[in-house]
Amino acid sequence: DTEVTQTPKHLVMGMTNKKSLKCEQHMGHRAMYWYKQKAKKPPELMFVYSYEKLSINESVPSRFSPECPNSSLLNLHLHALQPEDSALYLCASSQAASGRYEQYFGPGTRLTVT
Amino acid sequence: QQQVKQSPQSLIVQKGGISIINCAYENTAFDYFPWYQQFPGKGPALLIAIRPDVSEKKEGRFTISFNKSAKQFSLHIMDSQPGDSATYFCAASSKDNFNKFYFGSGTKLNVKP
């Protein structure tokens, strides 16, 4: 089973709202990722958690706040977003070990900021 | 600077034909090269991947060809089907930074029936 689940599938929020995206995997992976993908572009890495610790932050604005409550769950808290933040937000997971590089993506959350 | 360059940007192939997508890289430290398939509104799905110790890897109708000296790799889709119509991304990563994938810009494939 290589399934990563994400909720919600779609989210519309105003610029003053606070919302959260959720991601879950049960493959025993110890690395989890948040990516942002704009239309017709490749996924763009935002954050990486390895063994529940933040290991990569690609200089993402503070209005995006990641959280890894345990090895199976990953959240992305959103606050005071801008319309240009509208995108597909993808979660992925992988083994946190050199030599085991495969990343498995979830279906994404389509976020629209109004 | 783009670490992985992908071409073509779009590709139209007749049903039953061969689809070929190419990627080139500069960083010789890269040692893992996956291909992802993405349908509209869905997340990318890992299709096939290769390490530089082999020159070719085949899984069903999908084949990766790898040329280490030229720093190029390509995806071949044999007997292309309309259901293969999707966007394909190549990527690369290295053992020193294996969590970070460098993606190509993507190729939108349209297989005509």
Interface residues (C-beta under 8 A of the other chain):
Chain A: T2 V4 Q6 A31 Y33 K40 K41 P42 P43 L45 V48 S50 S55 I56 L88 L90 A92 S94 A96 S98 G99 Y101 E102 Q103 Y104 F105 G106 P107 G108 R110
Chain B: Y32 P34 Y36 G41 K42 G43 P44 A45 L46 A49 T87 F89 A91 S93 K95 F98 N99 K100 F101 F103 G104 S105 G106 K108
